[in-house]
Amino acid sequence: MSYSDALTLALDDPLPVQNQILNIIYNYLPPNSSTSLEDTARKLDQLHPDKRPDEPRVPKESSEDFVYSFWEPFHMLARLIPQDHPAMDMLVQLIIKLRDMPSRQVHLQGWGDFALWADLPLFGETFSTAYDVE
């Protein structure tokens, strides 16, 4: 089983956008990757429903669903990558790069208004869920 297959299985019924997130991150994390940090963050930003073009027969998720589901692959990766592995540093740098990107206001029903990406909206909430072990 490949690394990507294992992670996809770790997500319960991943949304199509989560598969896209995983593919973008997979292209960035390998040590021999030619994909830059900046390009990876830009591609992830372009997945937001406000920026993503419509696709036939593929409904866009709400902004709330996108933000909430966006972080789940990051948390799953963080659980799978050893803390002293270079890929962990790359994953952290990617989150920092996203945080430092130009932000825009997003309203998340039931949560309020946030600056996407500066506030890392719902990162903490999804972190708690990801590490809530039985």
Sequence and secondary structure as in RCSB ss.txt:
>XXXX:A:sequence
MSYSDALTLALDDPLPVQNQILNIIYNYLPPNSSTSLEDTARKLDQLHPDKRPDEPRVPKESSEDFVYSFWEPFH
MLARLIPQDHPAMDMLVQLIIKLRDMPSRQVHLQGWGDFALWADLPLFGETFSTAYDVE
>XXXX:A:secstr
  HHHHHHHHSSS  HHHHHHHHHHHHHSSTT    HHHHHHHHHTTSTTTS  BTTB    HHHHHHHHHHHHH
HHHHHS TTSHHHHHHHHHHHHHHHS  EEEEETTTEEEEETTT TTHHHHHHHHT   
